[in-house]
Structures are given as structure tokens and as C-alpha cells.
């Protein structure tokens, strides 16, 4: 994702940064204007549907990675939840508090909590969820700058990754916030797919970006996204997590949120779980806390099956144990393969109890191989061969075990015989997860 080591001309990412710096030097009425950023690093931010990544251009990995989820408390309901719940005489930890914004009436009515630490601490009446309004985007950026990177945005040029479907209005609002509120010296907006392609050293490729909220297949040709051929699917990591939770519930397996119990040692090495009651905890925060655990289960035990999932074939598959935070050990069998296969066969959602609302539209959603072939077929015939041989995986969901091999196998079966199919992914799952996506 981020170019590593010292600056060198061979790195595609650093070449992009050099071009970015060069674009900062411009002229007006014959007078040369140079932006004074030669001695500071550009800041790179990728605000994804599940995770926000932020760091310095030229480094191996982002400095800050935290959820794109914000806790919100109505100010009329509680004045200072940290102070009242922890210790009436204590001073709140600044890392756990996100300053409320007062730029408009909406912000003045609520207090926002951003980051893993702030969300990990239960508070009365706190609502959680992935939010899409600009007040929340503003608070996430502010948290990244002030609390995680500890920088003054006025001193650093910004490179922001954006989805291929971003509208002109969203781009304008982004630029307005960055220049007027944060007063950044320079700003560059780049498509996720283009950045992923450049990071792999290619100007032309097909980027399969499977993140938390959705999956996007975007062809890139000579550094530009071919918008007419972009394909999207609502199936991402969050849908898979939801399916896993519903499947476990149907088997009478309950995931207890971490805040809802404490473990007490009754004998050396022997613990007893004591349930705690917090009646003012909102349903949305409870669901968020359960999803965090379910997501870890998914990442730990799930893997894409080698062939399309068949209930009878996987009925006697060996069980894999997983210990929940409350000490309960559960056994997971066929679900290890069934849940990931939803990416390839969305109709499987119909077989999971509790997913009826999503199952209604599942029949019209295409699987990953169909999306890839459909996207390539919408491109000019002259570049199709190159796209088939340069399919790049990006995003957290794409780092799932055996997904690369399964996608390549299915594409070989469904693509034209003359096509040379090659699916490329970093050997390091962490690098693939943070690869530019950004």
C-alpha cells in the first residue's frame, strides 16, 4: 500500500508522490508560485467503509488504523459520560475523547467518540454505527490528525484516496473541508483503483477491491478508471460477518459483548463468568460489540472453499474450535467455508436463518467471477487480454485465505479460452489489506 524504504525513482507510489509535489509548483500571470512542502512528508488518508487508514507517504504501512465507526451521545442525555462512569474526580484521557464540534446545530447536540479505544469503552445511551454524514467524516479526519498522527494539517500536503463512484459534489465538499477548515497547503484526490494499480507497478489492470461495506471491480487503463465498466456489489466483509452471526444464533450460540461480563478467578487457573447489567446500553452499541467478535471469528477460521459450496459435501467436515472472550469454546464446521462462498454465490444467503431481508435481493447480485468478466467485457477489446492477466486483489475481505486461488480457478473456467488469467495479490495478508485501497 505505502511505498517502503528510501525514495527511489523505481517505486510507482513514490513516482506518484513526486508528480504530486511537482503539481504544487504553478504560475499565475507569469509569476511562479511554489508551495513550501519540500521538507515535509505528504499525509495519506484512506477512509474506507470499515476502517480508516492514515500515515506518511513513503512508509511501509499506515501509522494509524482505526474503525470508520463513530459513537454518538445526545448531549442533553449526559454531560460527561467518562467522568461520571469512571471516577467523579478523575480527568478524562484525551485519547479516548473526541472533541465535540460546534460548527452547526447538529454537531452541538451530540458528542462523538472516534477510534478503537473510545469505542471499546461502554457508555450509557451511546449509539454506534457506520455513518455517512459529513460531520462524522470531519470528526474521523480530526481524530486521525490530532490524536493519532499528532500533526498539524496546515504543515502537510494531503493525498486522499476516494472510491471510483465518488460524485463531483463529494469531491467539492472534501476539498472545501480540507482547505477551509484544516487549511492544508495542497490536496490531491486519487481513485482507490488507480492507487492500487500504481502500487503494484502497473498502469493498466483490473482491481478487485473487496472491503467492509461493498465489493468493487474497476478496470484501470493508463492510470485512469474506466467508469463505464465499473461493477459493484453490496456484499463485503460486513455482510459476511452478519451471516456468520445469524448462523451461530441459529445453532443457539450467543456472542456476549466484552462489556457485558467479567471473569473472576475462583481457583488458580479456573475462572467464573459473572454477567453485568447495563440497562442504558443501546441496541446499536451491543450489536457493534458483537460484530467485532464475530469479525474476529471470521478472520480466524474462515477460508474460501476450493469448489462451490455443497451442504452434503461439507456435512462431515472437521470442526475448528474458537474460544470466545467469556471463556466459552465453540466449534465451527461447514460455516467456515459456506460464509466466504457467498462472495462467489450470493444466493447462499437465502439458506441462512435470519437473513431473509437481504435474501430477497440476493438473486440479482452477481458473484465475484461474473463481476470480473462483465467488467472486462465492457472494456475495449484491445485491452481485455491485458486486464485478464493483471487482476489485482485489494481490501480486507480480499485477504481471506484461498480467495485468490478460488477466484483464479473460477475465472479460468468461465473466461475465453484465449485469455491468460492471472490473479495477483501480495503474499503478505497485512500488506494486501492495506494496499491502496490505499
C-alpha positions in Angstrom: 0.0 0.0 0.0 2.6 2.5 1.1 5.9 2.5 -0.8 8.7 1.4 1.6 12.2 2.4 2.3 14.2 5.4 0.9 12.9 7.4 -2.0 13.8 5.8 -5.3 12.6 6.5 -8.9 11.6 2.9 -9.4 8.8 3.0 -6.9 5.4 3.6 -8.6 4.0 5.0 -5.4 6.9 7.4 -4.9 6.6 8.4 -8.5 3.1 9.4 -7.9 4.2 11.4 -4.9 6.9 13.1 -6.9 4.3 14.0 -9.5 2.0 15.3 -6.7 4.8 17.5 -5.4 5.6 18.7 -9.0 2.0 19.7 -9.4 2.3 22.1 -6.4 4.6 24.4 -8.4 2.5 26.5 -10.7 2.4 30.1 -12.1 -0.2 32.9 -12.2 0.1 35.9 -14.5 3.7 34.9 -15.3 4.7 34.7 -11.6 6.0 31.3 -10.4 4.3 30.1 -7.2 6.0 27.3 -5.2 4.2 25.5 -2.4 6.7 25.2 0.5 6.3 21.5 1.2 9.8 20.2 0.1 10.9 19.3 3.6 7.7 17.7 5.0 6.0 14.4 4.1 2.6 14.1 2.5 -0.1 12.6 4.6 -2.1 9.8 3.0 -5.6 9.0 4.2 -7.9 6.3 3.1 -11.4 6.5 4.7 -12.9 3.1 3.9 -16.4 1.8 4.7 -15.0 -0.3 7.6 -11.5 1.1 8.5 -9.7 4.4 8.2 -6.0 4.2 7.4 -3.7 7.2 7.8 0.0 7.6 7.6 3.0 9.2 5.9 3.8 8.9 2.2 6.9 6.7 1.6 6.4 4.4 4.7 5.7 0.7 4.6 2.3 0.8 6.4 -0.1 3.3 7.8 0.7 4.8 11.2 -3.0 4.8 12.3 -5.7 2.2 11.6 -9.0 2.6 13.4 -12.7 1.8 12.7 -14.8 4.1 10.4 -17.4 3.8 13.2 -18.3 6.7 15.5 -20.1 6.6 18.8 -22.6 9.4 19.4 -24.3 10.6 22.6 -27.0 13.2 22.8 -25.6 16.0 24.9 -29.0 16.5 26.5 -28.9 13.0 27.9 -25.5 13.0 29.5 -23.0 15.8 30.3 -19.7 13.9 30.7 -20.0 10.1 30.5 -16.4 9.4 31.0 -16.2 11.5 34.2 -19.4 10.2 35.6 -18.8 6.5 34.9 -15.1 6.1 35.7 -14.3 8.4 38.6 -16.0 11.6 39.6 -12.7 13.2 40.4 -10.6 11.9 37.5 -9.5 13.7 34.4 -10.7 12.1 31.1 -8.0 10.5 28.9 -7.7 12.8 25.9 -7.0 9.8 23.7 -10.5 8.4 24.5 -12.3 11.7 23.9 -13.2 13.3 20.6 -13.9 17.0 21.0 -17.5 17.9 20.1 -17.8 20.2 17.1 -19.9 23.3 17.2 -19.9 24.4 13.5 -23.6 23.8 13.2 -26.7 22.9 15.2 -26.5 19.2 14.5 -23.0 18.9 16.0 -23.9 20.9 19.0 -26.5 18.3 20.1 -24.1 15.3 20.3 -20.8 14.2 21.5 -18.7 12.0 19.1 -16.3 9.2 20.0 -13.8 8.0 17.4 -11.2 5.3 17.5 -10.8 1.8 18.9 -10.1 3.0 22.5 -13.1 5.3 22.6 -15.5 2.7 21.1 -14.2 -0.1 23.3 -15.4 1.7 26.5 -19.1 1.3 27.0 -21.1 4.4 27.7 -24.8 4.9 28.6 -27.0 5.9 25.7 -24.2 5.7 23.1 -25.3 4.9 19.6 -22.9 3.1 17.2 -23.0 2.5 13.5 -21.3 3.3 10.3 -22.4 6.8 9.5 -22.2 8.7 6.2 -22.8 12.4 7.1 -20.0 15.0 6.7 -19.9 15.8 10.4 -18.8 12.3 11.1 -16.2 12.4 8.3 -14.9 15.6 9.7 -14.6 14.0 13.2 -12.7 11.0 11.8 -10.2 13.2 10.0 -9.7 15.3 13.1 -9.1 12.2 15.2 -6.5 11.0 12.6 -4.7 14.3 12.6 -4.8 15.4 16.2 -4.9 12.1 18.2 -3.2 9.5 16.0 -0.7 11.2 13.8 -0.2 14.1 16.1 0.4 16.6 13.3 -0.8 20.0 12.2 -2.6 19.6 8.9 -1.6 23.1 7.9 2.0 21.8 7.5 1.4 18.8 5.3 0.1 18.2 1.8 -2.7 15.7 1.7 -3.3 12.7 -0.6 -6.8 11.3 -0.1 -8.0 8.0 -1.6 -11.6 8.1 -2.9 -13.9 5.4 -4.3 -14.4 5.1 -8.0 -18.0 6.1 -7.6 -17.3 9.4 -5.8 -19.5 12.2 -7.1 -18.3 15.8 -8.0 -20.3 17.1 -5.1 -18.5 14.8 -2.7 -15.1 15.8 -4.1 -16.1 19.5 -3.8 -17.1 19.0 -0.1 -13.9 17.2 0.6 -11.8 20.0 -0.9 -13.8 22.6 1.0 -13.2 20.9 4.4 -9.6 20.3 3.7 -8.8 23.9 2.5 -11.2 25.9 4.6 -11.1 24.1 8.0 -7.8 22.3 8.0 -6.1 24.8 5.7 -3.9 22.2 4.1 -1.2 23.6 1.7 -2.1 21.2 -1.1 -4.6 18.4 -1.8 -4.7 15.5 -4.3 -7.7 13.2 -4.7 -7.0 9.9 -6.3 -9.2 6.9 -7.1 -8.6 3.8 -5.0 -8.3 1.6 -8.0 -5.6 3.8 -9.6 -3.6 3.8 -6.4 -3.8 0.1 -6.1 -2.7 -0.3 -9.7 0.3 2.1 -9.3 1.3 0.4 -6.1 1.8 -2.9 -8.0 3.8 -1.2 -10.7 1.0 -1.3 -13.4 -0.7 1.5 -15.3 -3.3 -0.9 -16.6 -5.0 -3.6 -14.5 -8.4 -4.8 -13.2 -8.7 -4.0 -9.5 -11.0 -6.2 -7.3 -11.4 -4.2 -4.1 -13.4 -6.2 -1.5 -13.7 -4.2 1.7 -16.1 -3.9 4.6 -19.2 -2.4 3.0 -19.1 -3.5 -0.6 -17.0 -5.0 -3.4 -15.9 -3.0 -6.5 -14.4 -4.3 -9.7 -12.7 -1.4 -11.6 -10.6 -1.5 -14.8 -7.7 0.9 -14.9 -6.1 1.9 -18.3 -3.1 4.1 -18.5 -3.7 5.4 -15.0 -7.4 6.2 -15.5 -10.5 4.3 -14.2 -12.9 3.3 -17.0 -16.1 4.3 -15.3 -18.4 2.7 -17.8 -17.1 -0.7 -16.8 -17.0 -0.4 -13.0 -19.1 -3.1 -11.3 -20.2 -3.0 -7.7 -21.8 -5.5 -5.2 -23.2 -4.8 -1.8 -21.5 -8.0 -0.5 -18.5 -7.2 1.6 -17.0 -8.1 4.9 -19.9 -6.8 7.0 -22.5 -8.9 5.2 -20.3 -12.0 5.7 -19.9 -11.1 9.4 -23.7 -10.7 9.7 -24.3 -14.0 8.0 -21.9 -15.7 10.4 -23.6 -14.2 13.5 -27.1 -15.3 12.3 -25.8 -18.8 11.5 -24.3 -19.1 15.0 -27.5 -17.8 16.6 -29.5 -20.5 14.7 -27.3 -23.0 16.5 -28.0 -21.4 19.9 -24.5 -19.9 20.2 -24.7 -16.5 21.8 -21.9 -14.0 21.5 -21.6 -11.9 24.7 -20.2 -8.4 24.2 -17.0 -7.8 26.2 -18.6 -5.2 28.4 -21.5 -7.5 29.5 -19.4 -9.8 31.8 -16.3 -10.1 33.9 -14.2 -13.1 34.6 -13.5 -13.9 38.3 -10.7 -16.3 39.3 -12.2 -18.7 41.8 -9.2 -21.0 41.9 -5.7 -20.8 40.3 -6.3 -21.2 36.6 -10.1 -21.6 37.0 -12.4 -18.7 36.1 -16.1 -17.9 36.6 -18.0 -15.6 34.3 -20.2 -13.1 36.1 -22.8 -11.3 33.9 -23.1 -7.5 34.3 -26.2 -5.5 33.7 -26.1 -2.1 31.8 -29.8 -1.3 31.1 -28.9 2.0 29.3 -26.7 0.4 26.6 -28.2 0.9 23.2 -29.0 -1.9 20.9 -26.8 -0.5 18.2 -23.7 -0.5 20.5 -24.5 -4.0 21.7 -24.6 -5.1 18.0 -21.4 -3.3 17.2 -19.6 -5.1 20.1 -20.9 -8.4 19.0 -19.8 -7.8 15.4 -16.3 -7.0 16.5 -16.1 -10.6 18.0 -17.8 -12.2 15.0 -15.5 -10.5 12.6 -12.5 -11.9 14.5 -14.1 -15.4 14.3 -14.5 -14.9 10.5 -10.9 -13.8 10.0 -9.5 -16.6 12.2 -11.3 -19.7 10.9 -13.0 -18.9 7.5 -11.4 -19.7 4.2 -12.8 -19.8 0.6 -13.6 -23.3 -0.5 -11.8 -24.8 -3.5 -15.1 -25.7 -5.2 -18.6 -24.2 -5.0 -20.1 -25.0 -1.5 -22.3 -28.0 -1.3 -24.1 -28.7 2.0 -23.8 -32.5 1.7 -20.1 -32.5 0.8 -19.2 -30.4 3.8 -21.5 -32.0 6.3 -18.8 -34.1 7.9 -16.0 -31.5 7.7 -13.8 -31.5 10.9 -14.8 -28.8 13.4 -12.5 -25.9 14.3 -12.6 -24.6 17.9 -12.7 -20.9 18.8 -12.6 -19.5 22.3 -14.9 -16.6 22.9 -13.9 -13.7 25.2 -16.2 -15.1 28.0 -14.2 -18.4 28.0 -16.8 -20.4 26.1 -15.3 -22.6 23.4 -17.4 -23.1 20.2 -17.0 -25.5 17.3 -17.3 -24.2 13.8 -17.7 -26.6 10.9 -19.2 -26.1 7.4 -19.8 -22.4 8.1 -16.0 -21.9 7.7 -16.5 -22.5 4.0 -20.1 -21.5 3.5 -19.8 -17.9 4.6 -16.8 -17.0 2.3 -18.5 -18.7 -0.6 -21.3 -16.1 -0.5 -18.8 -13.8 -2.4 -18.9 -16.3 -5.3 -22.5 -17.4 -4.9 -24.7 -14.7 -3.3 -27.8 -16.9 -3.4 -26.3 -18.9 -0.4 -27.6 -16.0 1.8 -31.1 -17.5 1.3 -30.1 -20.6 3.3 -29.0 -18.7 6.4 -31.8 -18.2 9.0 -32.4 -14.5 9.9 -31.1 -13.1 6.6 -34.5 -13.0 4.8 -34.4 -9.3 4.2 -31.2 -9.4 2.3 -32.0 -12.7 0.6 -34.8 -11.1 -1.3 -32.3 -9.2 -3.4 -29.5 -11.8 -3.4 -30.8 -13.5 -6.6 -30.0 -10.3 -8.6 -26.4 -9.9 -7.2 -23.6 -11.3 -9.3 -20.8 -13.4 -7.9 -17.2 -12.3 -8.0 -16.2 -14.2 -11.2 -19.2 -12.9 -13.0 -18.5 -9.3 -12.0 -14.9 -9.6 -13.3 -15.9 -11.0 -16.6 -18.7 -8.5 -17.0 -16.4 -5.6 -16.3 -13.7 -6.8 -18.7 -16.3 -7.3 -21.5 -17.4 -3.7 -21.2 -13.9 -2.5 -22.0 -12.3 -2.1 -25.4 -11.4 -5.4 -27.0 -7.8 -4.3 -27.4 -7.1 -4.2 -23.6 -9.1 -7.2 -22.5 -6.2 -9.6 -22.7 -4.1 -7.3 -20.5 -6.8 -6.9 -18.0 -7.3 -10.7 -17.7 -3.6 -11.1 -17.0 -3.4 -8.3 -14.4 -6.3 -8.9 -11.9 -5.3 -7.2 -8.6 -6.8 -8.0 -5.2 -7.2 -5.3 -2.6 -9.2 -4.7 0.6 -9.5 -6.6 3.9 -12.1 -9.1 2.6 -9.8 -10.0 -0.3 -7.1 -11.1 2.1 -9.2 -14.1 3.1 -7.4 -17.5 2.8 -7.6 -19.2 -0.5 -9.8 -16.5 -2.1 -7.1 -15.7 -4.7 -6.8 -19.4 -5.8 -10.6 -19.9 -5.9 -11.1 -16.7 -8.0 -8.4 -17.7 -10.4 -9.8 -21.2 -10.8 -13.4 -19.9 -11.5 -12.2 -17.4 -14.0 -10.2 -20.0 -15.9 -13.4 -22.0 -16.3 -15.6 -19.1 -17.3 -13.2 -16.8 -19.3 -12.5 -17.1 -23.1 -10.1 -19.9 -23.9 -7.5 -17.4 -25.4 -7.4 -15.4 -22.2 -4.4 -15.8 -19.9 -5.9 -15.4 -16.5 -3.7 -14.2 -13.7 -4.9 -13.0 -10.3 -2.2 -11.1 -8.4 -2.1 -10.5 -4.6 0.6 -9.7 -2.1 2.0 -12.7 -0.3 1.6 -10.8 2.9 -2.0 -10.6 4.0 -1.4 -7.4 6.0 0.1 -5.7 3.0 -2.8 -6.8 0.8 -5.2 -5.5 3.4 -3.7 -2.0 3.4 -2.6 -1.9 -0.2 -4.0 1.2 -1.8 -7.3 0.8 -1.2 -4.8 2.9 -0.5 
